[in-house]
Amino acid sequence: MNPQISTERPRFKTRAHEAGFELAVALPGVGKEDLEVNLEKRILTVGGERKEIEGDFENREHEALRFELKVELHEDLDVENIKATHRDGVLTLSLRKRQELAPRKIDILAN
């Protein structure tokens, strides 16, 4: 008998900074090979599946789980250069502001 796989929205945090923002998604027990990150019309989708870890019911660390997170990205962000890293059960997506919108120093010319 196969247990039913539940579908959930993973926990996540965002952190804004001067150059853009980061999205950190908590995915304990999920390997890089079980993740998928897509972008369509400024909608960023993180999805995948955590496979069940074998063991008896009381000692089971993780049950099977499908997950999906959709985030609409602001038009000021450079969607062509999103960077994704996966480490210790956390997927981190780094998004920067479009270059023409990034803060910059203006040089002052002397007469």
Order of alpha helices (4+ residues) and beta strands (2+ residues): beta-beta-beta-beta-beta-beta-beta-beta
